[in-house]
Amino acid sequence: MPTIRVELLEGRTPEQKKNLVQALTHAVVETLGSKPEAVDVLLFDIKRSDWATGGQLWSERK
């Protein structure tokens, strides 16, 4: 049972998440030969104040 963990900056729409989950599931089915019902995708929304790149919080970026 493949499990995919995806961490995203918050703000994606439910439609975007749905499309991502479908695309990831399809990729696993095509690549690994898994059945769709065996693929788990976990989405984690991260606040901009809890994510930093290059020493700068995303909440402080302009």
mmCIF file as Biopython writes it, N, C-alpha, C and O atoms, coordinates in Angstrom:
data_model
#
loop_
_atom_site.group_PDB
_atom_site.id
_atom_site.type_symbol
_atom_site.label_atom_id
_atom_site.label_alt_id
_atom_site.label_comp_id
_atom_site.label_asym_id
_atom_site.label_entity_id
_atom_site.label_seq_id
_atom_site.pdbx_PDB_ins_code
_atom_site.Cartn_x
_atom_site.Cartn_y
_atom_site.Cartn_z
_atom_site.occupancy
_atom_site.B_iso_or_equiv
_atom_site.auth_seq_id
_atom_site.auth_asym_id
_atom_site.pdbx_PDB_model_num
ATOM 1   N N  . MET A ? 1  ? 0.845   -1.164 0.000   1.0 0.0 1  A 1 
ATOM 2   C CA . MET A ? 1  ? 0.000   0.000  0.000   1.0 0.0 1  A 1 
ATOM 3   C C  . MET A ? 1  ? 0.901   1.241  0.000   1.0 0.0 1  A 1 
ATOM 4   O O  . MET A ? 1  ? 1.393   1.634  1.058   1.0 0.0 1  A 1 
ATOM 5   N N  . PRO A ? 2  ? 1.126   1.863  -1.156  1.0 0.0 2  A 1 
ATOM 6   C CA . PRO A ? 2  ? 1.923   3.085  -1.187  1.0 0.0 2  A 1 
ATOM 7   C C  . PRO A ? 2  ? 1.211   4.222  -0.462  1.0 0.0 2  A 1 
ATOM 8   O O  . PRO A ? 2  ? 0.004   4.412  -0.607  1.0 0.0 2  A 1 
ATOM 9   N N  . THR A ? 3  ? 1.975   4.965  0.312   1.0 0.0 3  A 1 
ATOM 10  C CA . THR A ? 3  ? 1.457   6.150  0.990   1.0 0.0 3  A 1 
ATOM 11  C C  . THR A ? 3  ? 2.321   7.332  0.587   1.0 0.0 3  A 1 
ATOM 12  O O  . THR A ? 3  ? 3.546   7.288  0.699   1.0 0.0 3  A 1 
ATOM 13  N N  . ILE A ? 4  ? 1.675   8.385  0.118   1.0 0.0 4  A 1 
ATOM 14  C CA . ILE A ? 4  ? 2.373   9.593  -0.307  1.0 0.0 4  A 1 
ATOM 15  C C  . ILE A ? 4  ? 2.019   10.706 0.667   1.0 0.0 4  A 1 
ATOM 16  O O  . ILE A ? 4  ? 0.844   10.967 0.922   1.0 0.0 4  A 1 
ATOM 17  N N  . ARG A ? 5  ? 3.027   11.350 1.201   1.0 0.0 5  A 1 
ATOM 18  C CA . ARG A ? 5  ? 2.831   12.478 2.127   1.0 0.0 5  A 1 
ATOM 19  C C  . ARG A ? 5  ? 3.202   13.754 1.374   1.0 0.0 5  A 1 
ATOM 20  O O  . ARG A ? 5  ? 4.303   13.871 0.836   1.0 0.0 5  A 1 
ATOM 21  N N  . VAL A ? 6  ? 2.269   14.709 1.344   1.0 0.0 6  A 1 
ATOM 22  C CA . VAL A ? 6  ? 2.489   15.963 0.632   1.0 0.0 6  A 1 
ATOM 23  C C  . VAL A ? 6  ? 2.317   17.117 1.614   1.0 0.0 6  A 1 
ATOM 24  O O  . VAL A ? 6  ? 1.271   17.250 2.248   1.0 0.0 6  A 1 
ATOM 25  N N  . GLU A ? 7  ? 3.338   17.943 1.734   1.0 0.0 7  A 1 
ATOM 26  C CA . GLU A ? 7  ? 3.269   19.120 2.588   1.0 0.0 7  A 1 
ATOM 27  C C  . GLU A ? 7  ? 3.176   20.342 1.687   1.0 0.0 7  A 1 
ATOM 28  O O  . GLU A ? 7  ? 4.003   20.540 0.797   1.0 0.0 7  A 1 
ATOM 29  N N  . LEU A ? 8  ? 2.151   21.161 1.933   1.0 0.0 8  A 1 
ATOM 30  C CA . LEU A ? 8  ? 1.866   22.327 1.096   1.0 0.0 8  A 1 
ATOM 31  C C  . LEU A ? 8  ? 1.708   23.562 1.953   1.0 0.0 8  A 1 
ATOM 32  O O  . LEU A ? 8  ? 1.246   23.483 3.092   1.0 0.0 8  A 1 
ATOM 33  N N  . LEU A ? 9  ? 2.091   24.703 1.408   1.0 0.0 9  A 1 
ATOM 34  C CA . LEU A ? 9  ? 1.714   25.944 2.068   1.0 0.0 9  A 1 
ATOM 35  C C  . LEU A ? 9  ? 0.202   26.052 1.992   1.0 0.0 9  A 1 
ATOM 36  O O  . LEU A ? 9  ? -0.388  25.753 0.953   1.0 0.0 9  A 1 
ATOM 37  N N  . GLU A ? 10 ? -0.429  26.472 3.069   1.0 0.0 10 A 1 
ATOM 38  C CA . GLU A ? 10 ? -1.884  26.557 3.090   1.0 0.0 10 A 1 
ATOM 39  C C  . GLU A ? 10 ? -2.380  27.525 2.018   1.0 0.0 10 A 1 
ATOM 40  O O  . GLU A ? 10 ? -1.656  28.415 1.573   1.0 0.0 10 A 1 
ATOM 41  N N  . GLY A ? 11 ? -3.631  27.324 1.619   1.0 0.0 11 A 1 
ATOM 42  C CA . GLY A ? 11 ? -4.236  28.228 0.654   1.0 0.0 11 A 1 
ATOM 43  C C  . GLY A ? 11 ? -4.695  27.564 -0.628  1.0 0.0 11 A 1 
ATOM 44  O O  . GLY A ? 11 ? -5.304  28.218 -1.474  1.0 0.0 11 A 1 
ATOM 45  N N  . ARG A ? 12 ? -4.416  26.275 -0.790  1.0 0.0 12 A 1 
ATOM 46  C CA . ARG A ? 12 ? -4.885  25.578 -1.986  1.0 0.0 12 A 1 
ATOM 47  C C  . ARG A ? 12 ? -6.372  25.315 -1.857  1.0 0.0 12 A 1 
ATOM 48  O O  . ARG A ? 12 ? -6.876  25.084 -0.757  1.0 0.0 12 A 1 
ATOM 49  N N  . THR A ? 13 ? -7.071  25.349 -2.972  1.0 0.0 13 A 1 
ATOM 50  C CA . THR A ? 13 ? -8.508  25.109 -2.956  1.0 0.0 13 A 1 
ATOM 51  C C  . THR A ? 13 ? -8.783  23.610 -2.875  1.0 0.0 13 A 1 
ATOM 52  O O  . THR A ? 13 ? -7.916  22.801 -3.207  1.0 0.0 13 A 1 
ATOM 53  N N  . PRO A ? 14 ? -9.984  23.234 -2.436  1.0 0.0 14 A 1 
ATOM 54  C CA . PRO A ? 14 ? -10.343 21.816 -2.437  1.0 0.0 14 A 1 
ATOM 55  C C  . PRO A ? 14 ? -10.239 21.208 -3.838  1.0 0.0 14 A 1 
ATOM 56  O O  . PRO A ? 14 ? -9.846  20.050 -3.979  1.0 0.0 14 A 1 
ATOM 57  N N  . GLU A ? 15 ? -10.584 21.972 -4.866  1.0 0.0 15 A 1 
ATOM 58  C CA . GLU A ? 15 ? -10.487 21.469 -6.243  1.0 0.0 15 A 1 
ATOM 59  C C  . GLU A ? 15 ? -9.031  21.184 -6.624  1.0 0.0 15 A 1 
ATOM 60  O O  . GLU A ? 15 ? -8.749  20.169 -7.260  1.0 0.0 15 A 1 
ATOM 61  N N  . GLN A ? 16 ? -8.111  22.063 -6.245  1.0 0.0 16 A 1 
ATOM 62  C CA . GLN A ? 16 ? -6.692  21.833 -6.516  1.0 0.0 16 A 1 
ATOM 63  C C  . GLN A ? 16 ? -6.200  20.580 -5.802  1.0 0.0 16 A 1 
ATOM 64  O O  . GLN A ? 16 ? -5.466  19.776 -6.377  1.0 0.0 16 A 1 
ATOM 65  N N  . LYS A ? 17 ? -6.609  20.420 -4.545  1.0 0.0 17 A 1 
ATOM 66  C CA . LYS A ? 17 ? -6.197  19.234 -3.788  1.0 0.0 17 A 1 
ATOM 67  C C  . LYS A ? 17 ? -6.765  17.964 -4.413  1.0 0.0 17 A 1 
ATOM 68  O O  . LYS A ? 17 ? -6.068  16.955 -4.517  1.0 0.0 17 A 1 
ATOM 69  N N  . LYS A ? 18 ? -8.019  18.012 -4.824  1.0 0.0 18 A 1 
ATOM 70  C CA . LYS A ? 18 ? -8.645  16.861 -5.470  1.0 0.0 18 A 1 
ATOM 71  C C  . LYS A ? 18 ? -7.876  16.476 -6.728  1.0 0.0 18 A 1 
ATOM 72  O O  . LYS A ? 18 ? -7.601  15.299 -6.958  1.0 0.0 18 A 1 
ATOM 73  N N  . ASN A ? 19 ? -7.529  17.472 -7.543  1.0 0.0 19 A 1 
ATOM 74  C CA . ASN A ? 19 ? -6.789  17.199 -8.786  1.0 0.0 19 A 1 
ATOM 75  C C  . ASN A ? 19 ? -5.406  16.632 -8.489  1.0 0.0 19 A 1 
ATOM 76  O O  . ASN A ? 19 ? -4.944  15.729 -9.188  1.0 0.0 19 A 1 
ATOM 77  N N  . LEU A ? 20 ? -4.743  17.150 -7.465  1.0 0.0 20 A 1 
ATOM 78  C CA . LEU A ? 20 ? -3.428  16.641 -7.092  1.0 0.0 20 A 1 
ATOM 79  C C  . LEU A ? 20 ? -3.512  15.192 -6.642  1.0 0.0 20 A 1 
ATOM 80  O O  . LEU A ? 20 ? -2.709  14.360 -7.063  1.0 0.0 20 A 1 
ATOM 81  N N  . VAL A ? 21 ? -4.480  14.889 -5.789  1.0 0.0 21 A 1 
ATOM 82  C CA . VAL A ? 21 ? -4.647  13.527 -5.284  1.0 0.0 21 A 1 
ATOM 83  C C  . VAL A ? 21 ? -4.922  12.555 -6.437  1.0 0.0 21 A 1 
ATOM 84  O O  . VAL A ? 21 ? -4.375  11.452 -6.467  1.0 0.0 21 A 1 
ATOM 85  N N  . GLN A ? 22 ? -5.754  12.958 -7.366  1.0 0.0 22 A 1 
ATOM 86  C CA . GLN A ? 22 ? -6.056  12.105 -8.517  1.0 0.0 22 A 1 
ATOM 87  C C  . GLN A ? 22 ? -4.810  11.882 -9.377  1.0 0.0 22 A 1 
ATOM 88  O O  . GLN A ? 22 ? -4.547  10.761 -9.814  1.0 0.0 22 A 1 
ATOM 89  N N  . ALA A ? 23 ? -4.044  12.950 -9.617  1.0 0.0 23 A 1 
ATOM 90  C CA . ALA A ? 23 ? -2.838  12.834 -10.442 1.0 0.0 23 A 1 
ATOM 91  C C  . ALA A ? 23 ? -1.782  11.956 -9.771  1.0 0.0 23 A 1 
ATOM 92  O O  . ALA A ? 23 ? -1.151  11.128 -10.428 1.0 0.0 23 A 1 
ATOM 93  N N  . LEU A ? 24 ? -1.591  12.136 -8.467  1.0 0.0 24 A 1 
ATOM 94  C CA . LEU A ? 24 ? -0.614  11.314 -7.757  1.0 0.0 24 A 1 
ATOM 95  C C  . LEU A ? 24 ? -1.028  9.847  -7.740  1.0 0.0 24 A 1 
ATOM 96  O O  . LEU A ? 24 ? -0.201  8.958  -7.944  1.0 0.0 24 A 1 
ATOM 97  N N  . THR A ? 25 ? -2.299  9.603  -7.499  1.0 0.0 25 A 1 
ATOM 98  C CA . THR A ? 25 ? -2.799  8.226  -7.498  1.0 0.0 25 A 1 
ATOM 99  C C  . THR A ? 25 ? -2.593  7.588  -8.862  1.0 0.0 25 A 1 
ATOM 100 O O  . THR A ? 25 ? -2.132  6.451  -8.959  1.0 0.0 25 A 1 
ATOM 101 N N  . HIS A ? 26 ? -2.930  8.312  -9.905  1.0 0.0 26 A 1 
ATOM 102 C CA . HIS A ? 26 ? -2.754  7.799  -11.273 1.0 0.0 26 A 1 
ATOM 103 C C  . HIS A ? 26 ? -1.279  7.475  -11.545 1.0 0.0 26 A 1 
ATOM 104 O O  . HIS A ? 26 ? -0.965  6.440  -12.132 1.0 0.0 26 A 1 
ATOM 105 N N  . ALA A ? 27 ? -0.375  8.369  -11.112 1.0 0.0 27 A 1 
ATOM 106 C CA . ALA A ? 27 ? 1.056   8.140  -11.331 1.0 0.0 27 A 1 
ATOM 107 C C  . ALA A ? 27 ? 1.535   6.872  -10.623 1.0 0.0 27 A 1 
ATOM 108 O O  . ALA A ? 27 ? 2.328   6.115  -11.182 1.0 0.0 27 A 1 
ATOM 109 N N  . VAL A ? 28 ? 1.065   6.639  -9.412  1.0 0.0 28 A 1 
ATOM 110 C CA . VAL A ? 28 ? 1.465   5.441  -8.671  1.0 0.0 28 A 1 
ATOM 111 C C  . VAL A ? 28 ? 0.909   4.185  -9.345  1.0 0.0 28 A 1 
ATOM 112 O O  . VAL A ? 28 ? 1.607   3.178  -9.468  1.0 0.0 28 A 1 
ATOM 113 N N  . VAL A ? 29 ? -0.335  4.250  -9.774  1.0 0.0 29 A 1 
ATOM 114 C CA . VAL A ? 29 ? -0.946  3.101  -10.461 1.0 0.0 29 A 1 
ATOM 115 C C  . VAL A ? 29 ? -0.158  2.764  -11.725 1.0 0.0 29 A 1 
ATOM 116 O O  . VAL A ? 29 ? 0.155   1.601  -11.980 1.0 0.0 29 A 1 
ATOM 117 N N  . GLU A ? 30 ? 0.159   3.789  -12.509 1.0 0.0 30 A 1 
ATOM 118 C CA . GLU A ? 30 ? 0.886   3.578  -13.766 1.0 0.0 30 A 1 
ATOM 119 C C  . GLU A ? 30 ? 2.329   3.126  -13.538 1.0 0.0 30 A 1 
ATOM 120 O O  . GLU A ? 30 ? 2.842   2.287  -14.279 1.0 0.0 30 A 1 
ATOM 121 N N  . THR A ? 31 ? 2.977   3.675  -12.525 1.0 0.0 31 A 1 
ATOM 122 C CA . THR A ? 31 ? 4.390   3.401  -12.293 1.0 0.0 31 A 1 
ATOM 123 C C  . THR A ? 31 ? 4.642   2.110  -11.513 1.0 0.0 31 A 1 
ATOM 124 O O  . THR A ? 31 ? 5.545   1.342  -11.844 1.0 0.0 31 A 1 
ATOM 125 N N  . LEU A ? 32 ? 3.843   1.882  -10.482 1.0 0.0 32 A 1 
ATOM 126 C CA . LEU A ? 32 ? 4.072   0.735  -9.601  1.0 0.0 32 A 1 
ATOM 127 C C  . LEU A ? 32 ? 3.113   -0.416 -9.822  1.0 0.0 32 A 1 
ATOM 128 O O  . LEU A ? 32 ? 3.318   -1.511 -9.299  1.0 0.0 32 A 1 
ATOM 129 N N  . GLY A ? 33 ? 2.063   -0.171 -10.597 1.0 0.0 33 A 1 
ATOM 130 C CA . GLY A ? 33 ? 1.084   -1.230 -10.830 1.0 0.0 33 A 1 
ATOM 131 C C  . GLY A ? 33 ? 0.144   -1.454 -9.658  1.0 0.0 33 A 1 
ATOM 132 O O  . GLY A ? 33 ? -0.503  -2.497 -9.568  1.0 0.0 33 A 1 
ATOM 133 N N  . SER A ? 34 ? 0.068   -0.490 -8.771  1.0 0.0 34 A 1 
ATOM 134 C CA . SER A ? 34 ? -0.846  -0.604 -7.636  1.0 0.0 34 A 1 
ATOM 135 C C  . SER A ? 34 ? -2.280  -0.408 -8.085  1.0 0.0 34 A 1 
ATOM 136 O O  . SER A ? 34 ? -2.540  0.144  -9.155  1.0 0.0 34 A 1 
ATOM 137 N N  . LYS A ? 35 ? -3.206  -0.864 -7.263  1.0 0.0 35 A 1 
ATOM 138 C CA . LYS A ? 35 ? -4.612  -0.576 -7.502  1.0 0.0 35 A 1 
ATOM 139 C C  . LYS A ? 35 ? -4.917  0.782  -6.867  1.0 0.0 35 A 1 
ATOM 140 O O  . LYS A ? 35 ? -4.360  1.099  -5.816  1.0 0.0 35 A 1 
ATOM 141 N N  . PRO A ? 36 ? -5.787  1.590  -7.479  1.0 0.0 36 A 1 
ATOM 142 C CA . PRO A ? 36 ? -6.077  2.916  -6.924  1.0 0.0 36 A 1 
ATOM 143 C C  . PRO A ? 36 ? -6.524  2.872  -5.465  1.0 0.0 36 A 1 
ATOM 144 O O  . PRO A ? 36 ? -6.150  3.737  -4.673  1.0 0.0 36 A 1 
ATOM 145 N N  . GLU A ? 37 ? -7.316  1.878  -5.113  1.0 0.0 37 A 1 
ATOM 146 C CA . GLU A ? 37 ? -7.829  1.800  -3.741  1.0 0.0 37 A 1 
ATOM 147 C C  . GLU A ? 37 ? -6.742  1.460  -2.721  1.0 0.0 37 A 1 
ATOM 148 O O  . GLU A ? 37 ? -6.988  1.503  -1.516  1.0 0.0 37 A 1 
ATOM 149 N N  . ALA A ? 38 ? -5.549  1.124  -3.195  1.0 0.0 38 A 1 
ATOM 150 C CA . ALA A ? 38 ? -4.440  0.809  -2.294  1.0 0.0 38 A 1 
ATOM 151 C C  . ALA A ? 38 ? -3.518  2.008  -2.076  1.0 0.0 38 A 1 
ATOM 152 O O  . ALA A ? 38 ? -2.589  1.936  -1.272  1.0 0.0 38 A 1 
ATOM 153 N N  . VAL A ? 39 ? -3.766  3.097  -2.781  1.0 0.0 39 A 1 
ATOM 154 C CA . VAL A ? 39 ? -2.889  4.278  -2.701  1.0 0.0 39 A 1 
ATOM 155 C C  . VAL A ? 39 ? -3.473  5.285  -1.713  1.0 0.0 39 A 1 
ATOM 156 O O  . VAL A ? 39 ? -4.613  5.725  -1.862  1.0 0.0 39 A 1 
ATOM 157 N N  . ASP A ? 40 ? -2.692  5.641  -0.718  1.0 0.0 40 A 1 
ATOM 158 C CA . ASP A ? 40 ? -3.080  6.668  0.247   1.0 0.0 40 A 1 
ATOM 159 C C  . ASP A ? 40 ? -2.282  7.932  -0.034  1.0 0.0 40 A 1 
ATOM 160 O O  . ASP A ? 40 ? -1.076  7.873  -0.273  1.0 0.0 40 A 1 
ATOM 161 N N  . VAL A ? 41 ? -2.958  9.072  -0.005  1.0 0.0 41 A 1 
ATOM 162 C CA . VAL A ? 41 ? -2.303  10.368 -0.146  1.0 0.0 41 A 1 
ATOM 163 C C  . VAL A ? 41 ? -2.685  11.203 1.073   1.0 0.0 41 A 1 
ATOM 164 O O  . VAL A ? 41 ? -3.866  11.424 1.343   1.0 0.0 41 A 1 
ATOM 165 N N  . LEU A ? 42 ? -1.685  11.655 1.794   1.0 0.0 42 A 1 
ATOM 166 C CA . LEU A ? 42 ? -1.899  12.482 2.984   1.0 0.0 42 A 1 
ATOM 167 C C  . LEU A ? 42 ? -1.469  13.906 2.667   1.0 0.0 42 A 1 
ATOM 168 O O  . LEU A ? 42 ? -0.329  14.142 2.266   1.0 0.0 42 A 1 
ATOM 169 N N  . LEU A ? 43 ? -2.384  14.854 2.847   1.0 0.0 43 A 1 
ATOM 170 C CA . LEU A ? 43 ? -2.094  16.262 2.588   1.0 0.0 43 A 1 
ATOM 171 C C  . LEU A ? 43 ? -1.965  17.012 3.913   1.0 0.0 43 A 1 
ATOM 172 O O  . LEU A ? 43 ? -2.813  16.892 4.797   1.0 0.0 43 A 1 
ATOM 173 N N  . PHE A ? 44 ? -0.899  17.779 4.030   1.0 0.0 44 A 1 
ATOM 174 C CA . PHE A ? 44 ? -0.658  18.565 5.225   1.0 0.0 44 A 1 
ATOM 175 C C  . PHE A ? 44 ? -0.523  20.029 4.833   1.0 0.0 44 A 1 
ATOM 176 O O  . PHE A ? 44 ? 0.413   20.403 4.126   1.0 0.0 44 A 1 
ATOM 177 N N  . ASP A ? 45 ? -1.458  20.858 5.290   1.0 0.0 45 A 1 
ATOM 178 C CA . ASP A ? 45 ? -1.395  22.297 5.064   1.0 0.0 45 A 1 
ATOM 179 C C  . ASP A ? 45 ? -0.512  22.913 6.150   1.0 0.0 45 A 1 
ATOM 180 O O  . ASP A ? 45 ? -0.744  22.717 7.343   1.0 0.0 45 A 1 
ATOM 181 N N  . ILE A ? 46 ? 0.490   23.650 5.721   1.0 0.0 46 A 1 
ATOM 182 C CA . ILE A ? 46 ? 1.423   24.277 6.639   1.0 0.0 46 A 1 
ATOM 183 C C  . ILE A ? 46 ? 1.204   25.796 6.592   1.0 0.0 46 A 1 
ATOM 184 O O  . ILE A ? 46 ? 1.140   26.379 5.510   1.0 0.0 46 A 1 
ATOM 185 N N  . LYS A ? 47 ? 1.092   26.422 7.742   1.0 0.0 47 A 1 
ATOM 186 C CA . LYS A ? 47 ? 0.952   27.869 7.799   1.0 0.0 47 A 1 
ATOM 187 C C  . LYS A ? 47 ? 2.222   28.525 7.262   1.0 0.0 47 A 1 
ATOM 188 O O  . LYS A ? 47 ? 3.324   28.007 7.446   1.0 0.0 47 A 1 
ATOM 189 N N  . ARG A ? 48 ? 2.056   29.663 6.601   1.0 0.0 48 A 1 
ATOM 190 C CA . ARG A ? 48 ? 3.205   30.389 6.063   1.0 0.0 48 A 1 
ATOM 191 C C  . ARG A ? 48 ? 4.174   30.788 7.173   1.0 0.0 48 A 1 
ATOM 192 O O  . ARG A ? 48 ? 5.375   30.916 6.935   1.0 0.0 48 A 1 
ATOM 193 N N  . SER A ? 49 ? 3.660   30.981 8.368   1.0 0.0 49 A 1 
ATOM 194 C CA . SER A ? 49 ? 4.521   31.356 9.498   1.0 0.0 49 A 1 
ATOM 195 C C  . SER A ? 49 ? 5.291   30.155 10.057  1.0 0.0 49 A 1 
ATOM 196 O O  . SER A ? 49 ? 6.172   30.324 10.900  1.0 0.0 49 A 1 
ATOM 197 N N  . ASP A ? 50 ? 4.966   28.958 9.598   1.0 0.0 50 A 1 
ATOM 198 C CA . ASP A ? 50 ? 5.655   27.747 10.061  1.0 0.0 50 A 1 
ATOM 199 C C  . ASP A ? 50 ? 6.552   27.133 8.988   1.0 0.0 50 A 1 
ATOM 200 O O  . ASP A ? 50 ? 7.011   26.001 9.142   1.0 0.0 50 A 1 
ATOM 201 N N  . TRP A ? 51 ? 6.807   27.867 7.902   1.0 0.0 51 A 1 
ATOM 202 C CA . TRP A ? 51 ? 7.624   27.356 6.796   1.0 0.0 51 A 1 
ATOM 203 C C  . TRP A ? 51 ? 8.631   28.435 6.425   1.0 0.0 51 A 1 
ATOM 204 O O  . TRP A ? 51 ? 8.276   29.599 6.241   1.0 0.0 51 A 1 
ATOM 205 N N  . ALA A ? 52 ? 9.877   28.035 6.320   1.0 0.0 52 A 1 
ATOM 206 C CA . ALA A ? 52 ? 10.921  28.988 5.936   1.0 0.0 52 A 1 
ATOM 207 C C  . ALA A ? 52 ? 11.779  28.404 4.825   1.0 0.0 52 A 1 
ATOM 208 O O  . ALA A ? 52 ? 12.014  27.197 4.770   1.0 0.0 52 A 1 
ATOM 209 N N  . THR A ? 53 ? 12.237  29.267 3.954   1.0 0.0 53 A 1 
ATOM 210 C CA . THR A ? 53 ? 13.169  28.895 2.898   1.0 0.0 53 A 1 
ATOM 211 C C  . THR A ? 53 ? 14.272  29.950 2.872   1.0 0.0 53 A 1 
ATOM 212 O O  . THR A ? 53 ? 13.998  31.150 2.886   1.0 0.0 53 A 1 
ATOM 213 N N  . GLY A ? 54 ? 15.499  29.496 2.835   1.0 0.0 54 A 1 
ATOM 214 C CA . GLY A ? 54 ? 16.608  30.440 2.785   1.0 0.0 54 A 1 
ATOM 215 C C  . GLY A ? 54 ? 16.694  31.332 4.009   1.0 0.0 54 A 1 
ATOM 216 O O  . GLY A ? 54 ? 17.158  32.468 3.911   1.0 0.0 54 A 1 
ATOM 217 N N  . GLY A ? 55 ? 16.259  30.843 5.153   1.0 0.0 55 A 1 
ATOM 218 C CA . GLY A ? 55 ? 16.333  31.610 6.384   1.0 0.0 55 A 1 
ATOM 219 C C  . GLY A ? 55 ? 15.244  32.645 6.554   1.0 0.0 55 A 1 
ATOM 220 O O  . GLY A ? 55 ? 15.312  33.472 7.463   1.0 0.0 55 A 1 
ATOM 221 N N  . GLN A ? 56 ? 14.231  32.612 5.683   1.0 0.0 56 A 1 
ATOM 222 C CA . GLN A ? 56 ? 13.154  33.598 5.767   1.0 0.0 56 A 1 
ATOM 223 C C  . GLN A ? 56 ? 11.805  32.885 5.800   1.0 0.0 56 A 1 
ATOM 224 O O  . GLN A ? 56 ? 11.521  32.005 4.988   1.0 0.0 56 A 1 
ATOM 225 N N  . LEU A ? 57 ? 10.981  33.296 6.771   1.0 0.0 57 A 1 
ATOM 226 C CA . LEU A ? 57 ? 9.628   32.743 6.859   1.0 0.0 57 A 1 
ATOM 227 C C  . LEU A ? 57 ? 8.821   33.185 5.638   1.0 0.0 57 A 1 
ATOM 228 O O  . LEU A ? 57 ? 8.955   34.314 5.167   1.0 0.0 57 A 1 
ATOM 229 N N  . TRP A ? 58 ? 7.995   32.292 5.142   1.0 0.0 58 A 1 
ATOM 230 C CA . TRP A ? 58 ? 7.140   32.637 4.005   1.0 0.0 58 A 1 
ATOM 231 C C  . TRP A ? 58 ? 6.148   33.733 4.375   1.0 0.0 58 A 1 
ATOM 232 O O  . TRP A ? 58 ? 5.726   34.494 3.505   1.0 0.0 58 A 1 
ATOM 233 N N  . SER A ? 59 ? 5.774   33.828 5.629   1.0 0.0 59 A 1 
ATOM 234 C CA . SER A ? 59 ? 4.849   34.873 6.060   1.0 0.0 59 A 1 
ATOM 235 C C  . SER A ? 59 ? 5.478   36.265 5.989   1.0 0.0 59 A 1 
ATOM 236 O O  . SER A ? 59 ? 4.764   37.267 6.007   1.0 0.0 59 A 1 
ATOM 237 N N  . GLU A ? 60 ? 6.792   36.332 5.908   1.0 0.0 60 A 1 
ATOM 238 C CA . GLU A ? 60 ? 7.502   37.610 5.848   1.0 0.0 60 A 1 
ATOM 239 C C  . GLU A ? 60 ? 7.925   37.986 4.435   1.0 0.0 60 A 1 
ATOM 240 O O  . GLU A ? 60 ? 8.470   39.067 4.211   1.0 0.0 60 A 1 
ATOM 241 N N  . ARG A ? 61 ? 7.674   37.103 3.494   1.0 0.0 61 A 1 
ATOM 242 C CA . ARG A ? 61 ? 8.039   37.397 2.100   1.0 0.0 61 A 1 
ATOM 243 C C  . ARG A ? 61 ? 7.043   38.354 1.489   1.0 0.0 61 A 1 
ATOM 244 O O  . ARG A ? 61 ? 5.862   38.351 1.837   1.0 0.0 61 A 1 
ATOM 245 N N  . LYS A ? 62 ? 7.518   39.158 0.591   1.0 0.0 62 A 1 
ATOM 246 C CA . LYS A ? 62 ? 6.639   40.127 -0.074  1.0 0.0 62 A 1 
ATOM 247 C C  . LYS A ? 62 ? 6.317   39.703 -1.470  1.0 0.0 62 A 1 
ATOM 248 O O  . LYS A ? 62 ? 5.589   40.402 -2.175  1.0 0.0 62 A 1 
#
